Every structure is written in structure tokens, then in C-alpha cells.
Amino acid sequence: MADSSARAFASVTKRRLLVDMLTTKLRDRASAWRVLIVDNTSLRVVSSACKMSDLAEACVSVVENLDVARAPQPTLDGVYFIAPSERSVARVVEDCEKKLYRKAHVFFTSAAPRGVLNAIKASKACVSMLGNCSEMNLEYFTVDPKGFSVGVEDALRGTFAVGSEQSQAQARMMDMIAQRLATVMVSLGEIPSIRYMAKVGNKKSDVSRGVADRLDRSLTALLRAKGAEAAKNNPTCDVLIVDRSFDVIAPVVHEWTYESMVTDLLNVPNGVYQYKITTKKGEESKEAVLGENDPLWVELRHAHIAEVLTVLADKAKTFANVGPGGGVVGGRDLTTGQLKKAVEALPRVLEQQAKLSVHTSIAGEINAVLQKSALSEVGRLEQDVVFGDATSKDLIALFNDLDSRGVRLPMVEKLRLLLCYVSSHPQKIDESEKKRWMTNTGLTLADVNILQNLELLGVKVLKDGASNPFSSSMFGSSTKSIRPKVLERKGAGSEWDLFRFLPTMAGLVTELDAGTLDATEYPSVGISPGAANAPPTMMSPTKSRSVRTRTEASWATHSSAGSLGGDGDSERSASGTNHRRSDSMTSNRAASQRSSRRLIVFVVGGMTRGELREAHVLSQKLHREVIIGSTSLETPASFVEKLAGLASVASIPEKYADIADLSGL
């Protein structure tokens, strides 16, 4: 499978920081201690991929913030890993003039505009101290081994809010997204074959296409600068760019896998779970990081909550039945060797027990929330609503039943259920319907108005003739009025009644892998969206192609894992048997070819934990590395909050002022 440890996405990012930047490029001072100076952008990049112990092994003595006053350390080199903004470079120049460090090594997170480089050249102090000045093209952060974010948190508003279409704000934001996405391609050493979502309802959306075109221009410029523009003719991975309008149910529907429920129902900022334990000294506050270094978290995070509870119960029973030495101390008479093994095993067993205690506590909290708000009942109706098996009468009946039982369903949960309803039942809202929902749910007018904001994402929420505040939006009155196609997960057992919904992303990836993705709705960059058929791609299983050795960009960082063998036309025979053999070999080579190519889906406007989980599932199912990236990683609550903000007029944020304009590349 393509996902070898050497090529795993998270390890690539870590290696580029620790090896490419902090070791290879500083080989003259590789063993010398140095200071790493970061800004807000690069700090997220570093912290997502490396621990402080990793940096210490690369001879980093301390990490400091560029925007904070720092004490001079003239005996140490300063390694600046910063975004190529005028503000950040001005701070570097100021540091050089003060001689804060022995040498200054400047590494930019992405391509530096000419004005930024000129500012460095104009400073004699900076030029004299400069040891390195390079573009690392590393302006994203990993969220798990199969996912990344480019950290444009307000992309949903910047691309879909009222007044955003064809605006300077939208153009600048798409520039930033494409620029950061290009750094992902550089880090992975990939030349992408780019496809994008060209259609929302009955009218085309320019958001996905805008990012796709800008990404293509950005990578072309990088290749041209390295004299390798011809490499574009030999793509090494498949990229599909969509925007959040491609699936508006996934961000609000309840997910019933462990990680999704933890991030949805509990307060775990930055993956840190806070809990309390009782000791002889009283109650103590503790923290646990839910991440790759927690084996139990990695094992359970994508499992259905019912399975998680079973596994935790079994593990607790196992620990209760054995001693701290794994059963050894259960014997009455211990030999010296057995006692030694028991003592050696004790730290590991105690650590496992501590991890189990953390996850048992988490499961208990989740169960308490489920019971308090009757979320199992809400979730079951939610699934019925999404698949058209329930109506508005069923929603009202549930709300009334919960009220009669004294169950207080949080307003955001009611709103999520209604968002699922209007997303899957087009043209159901007008002023009288809003009043009815306010009466039956206790929601305010501001809450109910969030429902109609889905119009800005291409969902036909309002009835014909209803007042539409967004009639001049990018979708206007041409939004889709038919029930959207919803994918259903097949499972067994009553718990799967809560887990039928399958994110649209899973279907798109499966079709893209099989070469059956609609070429009109998802065309390739440079191909007219109206073209009847997709251009031949290296994914297509229906047409024999010459299979060539993988050609990588000059920025490539991974090895020959993608080398695919010789010419597919090399074996010829008049014999029918040999023809069948040739067809079989070609098919095998095509499968090998697909499995060696990464498949990357990028979502403008935020991705969900459920979609992130599908990247893991599909990587196993399709035997190729599937990665999902986005402008941000959303929880249901954060998505609803951002959806509420779409009705206000978008303006250009000051932080995009330094973004290079890619339109002229």
C-alpha cells in the first residue's frame, strides 16, 4: 500500500522541519545549538508536527515568538521560520540591526514576494548576518496522519458571505488558500492532476475553480522557476478541490464514532482533555493529550461508540483479573526472575492503566451527555430525516415529547436537527414556517434565520415566492430544489440506526479512484466544465495506458516508492491467450499505479471529523493513501456559528494584505 511509514503525510511534514530545514540547510552548524524564532503562522506548523524533544534533538535550545521582545543571545544562531510578510521581515531586520544572534537563517513558510526579499537586501546589517534565506514552502499544519489544514479559519465567510462573490476579499482569500495548498504539494513532492467542483445546484460556483486555477498557476510558476515546467505533463497525485456546499449535512449531523463524539460533546481544546482524580490528598486536576502518542486513542478514535464501550469494559476486566506484572504476581511463590519481570513490567502496566482510566472517564462523560439530552433519540430521528423517512411532524412530536419528560435539549441541538431537515427537504421555509418553528422549539428569530443562510451554500431552503434576502447572491434563485442524494452506510445491529449517513466525500473519493467521477460536475483544470467526458487520467481503469516511471517535481522529497515499471505496450502477441495475459498485466499495473498515487481531497470552508475518519477508512479500502485537507477543521458548533455569520457583508481582513496576487502568474 502507498501509505508506507516513509511516505506517511505526518512524517513527511516532520522530516521537512527537522531534517530539511534544521539539519541539511544548516549543515555547517548542524551540531551547534540555535534559537528557533517563529510567528503565529509558523508556530502552528511546528507545533502540529514536532514535540519540544524533537526540536531539542535538532539542536534547538529554545523556541521564541517573533512578536515578543527577546533577550540577545549573540553566541547562538537565530533560525527564523516565518511567513513572508512585510511585518515579519521588518522584525527580522530589526533583530539583525540589534545583533540579537550570531547569525540569522531565514526560512519562509511559502513563496516570498519580491518586496519582502528586497527589504532584506536593503539592510546591510541583515545581509552581513544572513546565513541562509530559503523558501521552505511549508505553510499548513497536520491534524492527524491523514489530514491537514491550511489555517484559513474564516474561509467559509470569506467565500460565501453576502457580498463576497467576485470581491477583493474573496480573491485575496483564494490566493492565500492556493498558496498554502501549494506548499502541501511541495512538501509531499507531488505534481497534482487537479479536478474541482464546478457545479452547485443549477448554477456554477467559482470558489472551487478559483482555488484550483490559482493552485495550478502557483505550481506552474514554481516549476518554471526551477526549469522543470515540462514535469506538469506527468502528474504524480490526484487532487480534488471542493467547497463546503458539496455536503452541508456532514458538518451538523451527529457522528457516533469516538473521536467525533469527544470533539462534539466535550470540551477538549487543542485535543487536551481535563479531568479530576481523587487521591489521599483530595481531588486533583489532571490533563491528558488525545493524540498519536496515546495508543488507546489511536485504537479507538474511529470506532463506533458502542464498540468503544465494549472494548473499555473488556480492558478494565482484564486489568482487574491480573496483577501489575501482567499476572505474574498472582502466584504465591515468585522466583527471582519472575519478580524482576514483574518490576520491569510495572511502569508499562501502570501507564496502560492510567490511559484506560482517562478513556473510561471520557466515555462516562459522553454517556452522561447522551442521557441528559436524549441524544440517541435525537440522532435516530436525525438519520430518518436525512434519508426522507421522517417529516416536520415527527420533529415537532419529538420536541413535545422531550418537553413533557423534562428533557432540556440544548438550542444548538434543535438547530442542528432543523438544519438536517431543511438540507434534505428543499423549499420548506417561509415567514409563517419560521414562526411555527419558533413556537415549537423556543428558538429565536436570529436562530431560525440561520436556516435560510444555507441558501448561500446552494441549498434551496425558501419556498417559491418567499422573501429571499440573498436573491442577488452567487447562487441567486437557481439553487437546487430537488432532494439531494445522500449516501447510506450499510451496517448491522440497532446501533447502526444512528450511523447510516455517509459523508459525500466518501462517494467522491470512491468514484475518483475508479475513474467514474462525473467530468462535467468535476472537470480538470484547463478543461471546460461543459466537456462531455473527462480527459484520460492515470486513474482510469477502462483504458490501457503506457505506464511510465513516476516523474517527480524537483522539489520532491520522497523516494522511488512510486516507480511503476515499464511500457504497458511492450508485450505483444498474436495469440488470444497472450492478449488476455497482457490485459491482466495491464490491469495489475493500473491497480499498482493507482495505489502508488496519493489522492487528496481539499475542502474550502471547513472539513469535519467524520470526513477525516473516511480518509483513514478509504486508505485501507482502496489500498492507496487518501488525504483530506481543508481551510479549517470544524466541530458542529463552530460550523453553526460560522453559518450564522454568512448573512453579514464580507469585508477584506487586514491579515490578507501581504498575500501575493496569483492572478497574473
N, C-alpha and C positions, 0 to 999 in steps of 0.2 A: 504493500500500500504506500501511497505517496507520502503519508504522514510519518516519515522516519524522524527519529529524535533530532537528527542533524538539520532537518528542514522545518521542524515544528515552528509555527509562527512566533510564539513567545520566545523561544530560544534564539531565533534569528535577531529579534529586537535586542535581546540582552547581549548577544555576541557583538552586535554593531557598536554598542556603547562601550563595553568592557575591552573588546579586542581591537576593533577597527579604530575607535576614537582614542581610547585611553592607553592603548599599548602600541599598536602598529604606527600610528601617526606621531607618537611621542617616543619612538624607539631610541632616540639619542638620550632621552631622560627617562627611559622605561622603568628603571628601578628607583627613581627619586620620588620622594613624597611631594604631593602637589595639592592645591586647593581647587575644588570644583565650584564654579560660580554659575548659578542658574537663574533664569527669570521664571515668571509664572507659567509660561508655556512649556519650557523645557523641564521644569520641576515635575510636572505631571508625567512627562515622557519617562524620566529617570525613575520616579517612584513606582511606576506601573511595571517596570521590568527588573529592577535591581533592589536588593537589600543593602543596608549600610555595610554589611560584612562583605558583600560582593565588591563594593567600591573600595573598601579597605584593601582587599586583595589586589586591586589595580593601583595601589599606592595613593589613594585619595585619603588625605588625613581629615578633611572636613568639607562639608557642603555648605555654601553660603548663598544668601539671596542677593542678587544684583541690586535690588532696590533698597537694601538696608545698609546703613553705614557700617563699614568693616574696618577692622584694625589692620595696619600694614603688616605684611609678612614677607619682607624683602629677601629672605633666604629660600623661599618656596616659589615654584612656578604657579601661575594662575591659569587654569583651564576654563575658558568661558564657553559654556554651551547655552546659546541664546537664540531667540527668534531674531530674524534680520530686520528689526525695526529701527527707525531713527533714534527713538528714545533709548533703546538698549545699547546701541553703538555709542551714543553720546556718553553713557555711563562708563563704557569700556575706555573711551578716550580720556575721560576724567581720571580714571584709575591709573592709566599709563602716565599721565602728567604728574600724578602724585607718587609714582613709582611704588605702588602698593605691593607689587610682586616682582620676583626676579625676572621672569619672562611672562609674556602674555600669549596664550594659544587660543585662538578664537575659532569656534566651530558653530556654524549656523544650522538651525533646525531645518531650514528649507532654502531655496534659491534666494540669494541676496540681490536686491535691486541695485542698479549701478550707483545710485545716490548714496546708498549705505556704504558701499566699498570706497567710494570717493571720500567719504567722511574719515575713514581710517587712513587713507593715503595722505590726506591733508594734514594729519597730525604727525609732526616729526618725532614726538615722544612715543607715539604709538608704533610707528614704523621701526624705530630703533629697538623697541622691546618685543616686537612681534616674532614669535617662533613659528606659528602656524596660522593660516587663515583658510579654512575649508568649509564647504557646504556638506553637511552630513546627510541632508535630506532624511530627516528623522523627526517628523512632526505629527505624531499620533501616539496614542498610548493603548497598551493591551488591557483588555478587561478580563480575558481568560485565554486559554490556548487556542481557541477558535474564533476569538472576537477582538475587535479594536474599535476605538472611537477617535475621531479627529478633533473632538472637543469644541464643536461649534454649537453650544447649548441652545442658542436662540434661533437655530436654523428653521424650525417649523414656522415661527412667526415671521422670520425674515424672508421666507419664500412663499408663504400662503396668506399672510395677514392682508387685511383690506389695504389697498394702495401699494402692495409690494410688487405686483406684476409689472415687468418692464421698468422697474425703478433702479436708481443708482444703488440703493441699499441691497436689492436682490442681486444685482450684477456683482457687487463687491463681495457679497457673501458667497456666491457661487465660485468666484475667483479663489477665495480662501479655502473652500471645501476641496476644490480641484487641486489646488496647490498642495494641500496636506495629503490628499489621497495619492498624489504623485509620489510623495515621499514613501508611502507604503510600497508602491511598485518598485522603487529604487532599493529599499531595504530588502525586499524579497528577491530582487534580481530578476524581475519579471517584465516582459513586454506584453501588454494585455491585448486581447481581442475584445473590444468594448461593445456591449449592447446596452440599450437603455429603454425605459418605459416611455413610449411615445403617445399613449392614449389613456385618457381618464374619461369615462362616460362616452359621450358623443363628441367630445372636443379634446384636442391635444393639449397636454401640459408641457410647458417648456422647461420646467425645473430639472427633470432628469436629463433631458437632452442638453440643457445648458451646462450642467456639470460634466456630462460625458464629452461634449465638444471641447470644453476647457481642459479636461484631463488629457485628451488626445493632443491638443496643442502644446500643453506643458511638457509632456513626454517627448514629443517631436522636437521641441526646442532643446531639451537635454541631450537627445541623441545627436542632433545636428551639431551641437557644441563639441561633442566628442568624435565627430566624423563618422558616426555609426547609424545614420538615418536609414540605411537600407535594411537594418535589423528589424524595422517595423513590419517587413513583409513576412517575418517568421515569428508570429506571436507564441508566447510560451505559457500563457494562462488565459482563463476566460473570466471576464468581469461583466456583471450585470448591474446596472445602476437604476434604481427605482426611487420613488419618493413615497412619503407616508400615506398618500392617497391610495396606494395599491392594496392596502388592507387596513381598514380603520377599526376592525373588530379586535384584532390581536392586542392592541395596546390597552383595552379596557376589560376584556373578558377575563374571568378568574382562571388562573392556571393552578393545577393541582399537583405539581411536582415540587420537590423540597425547596430548591433554590428560589423558585418563583414565589412560593408562599412566604418564605423568610423575608424577601425584599418587599413583598406586597403588604404583609400583615404586621411585621415587626419593625422596630426602629433599629436599623443596623447601618449607620452612616459609615461609608467607605469600607463596608464589609466587617466592621468591628461590632461584635455582639457583647453587650454589657449585661452582667447578671450578678447575683449575690449568692454567697455561700455562708453557712453558719459554722463557726468554729468555736473552740473553747473561749476565745476572746470576744465572741459575739459575731455580729453579721459583718462580712467583708465584701466590698465591691471588687469584681473581677472583670477582665476583658479577654475575649477570645477573637482572634482574627480568622475569619472564614475564607480560606484561600487554598492555593495549591500546596501549601505546607501542612495542611490538615488532611491526612489520608481518609478519614471517615467522611469529611465533607466532600472530597473528590469522589468517593464511592457512592454517596447517596444523593448528591445535588440534583441529578436529573431523574431520580426515581419518583414514582407516584407516592404520595404521602402515605397511602395505605401500606405500601411495601416498606417505606421508611420506618413506620411504627413497628412493623413485624421484625425487621432487622434489629432495631434498637432493643426490643424486648428480648430477642434471642441472645444478643450480645450481653445484655445485663444478666440473663440467666446463666450464661457461660461463666462470667466473672464471679457470680455468686457460688458456683459449684466447684471452683478451683481456688487454690491458694495463690498468693502473689508471685510464686515461682512457676506459675503455669501448671499447677497440680503436683509439683514435686514435694512441696512442704506438706502435702496432705498425708504423707507417710509418717509413721511414728518414729522410725529409726532412720536417720539420714546418714549416708556416708559423707566423707569429706568432699568428694567430687560432686555429689548431689547438692550439698549445701552451697558449694561455690557457684554452681549453675543457678541456684535459686537467687543468690545475692546478685549475680550478674544480670539476671533477668528482671530484677525488681524495678529499676528505673524505667525500663521499657513498658512493663506491665502497668506501673503507676501512671505513666504518660497516657497509655491507652485508656485506662480507667478515667483519667481526667477529661480526655476528649469525649468519651462516652457520656460522662456527666454533663458536659456542655450541650451535646446534641439532645440528650434526654430533656434538659431544661428548655431548649428551643422547641422541641416537639410538644412539651407541655404547654408552653405559651401559645403556640399555634392552635392547639386543641381548645384552649380556653377562649380564644378569639372566635373560633368556629362555633362553639357552643353559645357564647354570649350573643352573637349576631345572627345565629341560624344560617350561616353562610352555605352550609350544604344544601339547604332548601333553595336558597337564592341561586346557587350555582347550577342546580339541576334545572330550574326554570330558565336560567340564562342559556343553557345549552338548547333547550326546547325552542326558545325564542329565536336563536341564531339559525336553527335549521327549519324554521317555519312551522314548528309543531305547537306553538302557543301564540296567543293573541294578547291584545292590551287588556282584555277582561281577566286573563289569567294573572297578569301583573297586578292589577288592582285587587284581585282576590287574595294574592299573597300578602300585599301590603296591609290589607284589612285584617287578615288572619294573624299576622305578626303583631299588629297593634293590640288585638284582642287578647293575646297571650302575654302582653307586656314586654315583648322583644323590641328593643330600640335599635333599628337598623340605621347606621350612620348615613347621613345625607349623600356622601360620596358614593356609597354602595347603591343607593337608589338611583343616583345619576348614572352610574356605570351600567346598571340594568336597562335604563331607558336609552342610553347610547347604543347598546347592543340591539335594542328594539328598533330604533329609527334607522340604524345602519342596515338592518336586514329587512325592514318593511318600509319601502320608499313611499314618499308623499303622504305622510300621516299627520303632519303638524300644520296647524293654523292657529289664530289667536284664541278661538274657543277651546281648541285642544290643549293649548298651553294652560289655560285656566283650569281645565279638568285635571291635568296632571298636578298643578299646584295644589288643588283641593285634596287630591287623593294621596299625595306624597309629602306635603309640607314643604316642598321645595319653593324657593323664592323665584321671582321673575328672572333675576340675573342667572340663577341656576338653570332654569328651563331654556333660557336664551342660548346657553352653551350648546344645546342640541342643534339649533339651526346653524351654528358655526361649522358643522360638518359639511354644509353647502360649499364652504371654501375649500374643502378637500374632495369635492366632486360628488358628494352624496346628495341625491335628490330627497331632501327631508321635508320641504314645504309642499303643501298641496297646490295644485294648479289654481291660480287666482289669489293665493295668499300673498300678503305683502312680503317682498323679498328685499332685505336691506343690502344684499350682495348682487343685485341684478347686473352690475357692471364689472363684476369680478372676472378673474381669468376663466372661470367656468360658466358664469352667467346662467342662463336658463337652459343650457344644454347638458346639464348634469344627468347622470344615469337614473332612469325611473324604473328599471326592472330590478327584480330581486338579485342581489349579487350571488355569484357562485361561491359556495362555502365548502371547503374540503372537510371530510369526516374521517376521523381516526377510527380504525377498527380495533376493538379490544374485547375482553371477556370479563364477566363479573359485574356486579352492581356498581362498583366504584368507577367503572369506565363511563357510566352515565354522566359523570361530571367532567369527562375528559374526551369528549367526542370531537370538539373543534380542533382543526389542524391549521396552523398558520399558512396563509397563501404562499409565503416564502418557500415552504417545503415543496409545493407543487411546481413552482417556477424552477427551482433547482433541479428537480427530477426531470422536467421537460428539457431544460437546457443541457443536462448531461446526455439525454437520449437523442438530442438533435431535433426535437419536435416542438420547441418553443415557437409560438406564432411570430413570424418575421415582420408582420405588419404592425402589431402592437409592441413588439420588442425588436426593432431594427438594429443593425450595426451602425456604428459611427461612419459617416461618409456614404451611407446607403439611404435612399429616400424612404421615409416611413411608409409610403404608399406602395412600395415594391411588393409584388405578389409572393415572392419566395425569398428566403434568406440566402445570402451568399454561401457558397460551400465553406464549411468550417471544419476544423480538425476534430470536432466532436461528433460530426455526423456519422452514424453507423450505416447509412444507406448507400454511401458512395465510396468506392475504393480510392484511396489516395496514396501518393508516394509518401512514405514515412521517412522523414529525414532526422538526422541527429539534431537534438534540441539546440537552437541558436539563442544565446542569451545576450542581453544588453551588456554593454561594457561596465555597467555598474553592478552586474550580477555578483551575488555573494555565495550562492550555493553551488554545489559541485555537479558532477555528471549524473546525478540521480535521474535526470530527465532524458538521458540519451536513449534514443528509441530504436536504433538499429538501422538497417539498410533500406534500399529502394524497394517499395512494395511491388514494382513491376518486374523485378529481376528474375522471378521463376516463371517460365512459360513452358507449355507442353500441349500437344495436340490431343492428348488423352483426356477424356472426361474425368477420369479418376484424379488425375493431376490437377485439373481445373478445380475440382471440389477441394482438393488439398490446399490449393492456392487460396481459394475463397476462405477456407478455415483459418489458414495462416494470416490472411489479411484481416479477418475478423479478430483474431487474437491480438494482432499488432494494434488494431484500432482500440481494442479494450485496454491494452497496455499503454497506448498513447494517451487515452483519456485519463487513466489512473495516475499518470505522471504529471498531469496538468492541474494546477490549483484552480478551483472555481470560487470566485469571490463575489459575493452579493453586497452591494453598498446601498444603504437606505438613507436618503436625505429626509431629515425630520424626526429621527429617533428610531431605535430598534428596541425590541422587548427581550426579556429573559427567555420567553418561550421560543422566540426565533433563534436566540443564541443556542438554546438546547438543540434545536433542529440541526444546526451546523454540526454538532457532535454526532447526532444520530445519522445524518446523511453521509458524513465522512466514513462511517463504518459500513453503511448500506451500499454506497456507490463505490467503495474502495478507491476513493480519491480525496484529497484534502479540500474540504469545504470550509471557507472562512466567511464570516459576516462582519461587516463594518458599518458604521453609521456616524452621523454628526453628534449623537449622544446616546446614552443608554437610559431608557425611561422606565419608571415604575408607573402603574396605572394612575396613581395620584398625581405624579408630575406631568403625565400626559394630559390629564383632565385640566390641570392648572394652565398648561400652555395652550390647550384648545380654547379655554376661556378668553385668552388674550388675543385671539385672532381677529376679533371684531374691531380692535383699535387700530388706527392707521399706523403702518410701519414707517420707521424713520431710520436713517443710516447711523448706526452706532459709531462713536468716535474710535473704537478699537479697530475698525477696519480701515482706518485712514492710511496705514502703511502697506496695505496689501497691494501687491503688484497687479496691474491690469493685464490680464491674459488675452484680451480680445484681439490684440494686434500681433500675437505670436505667429 
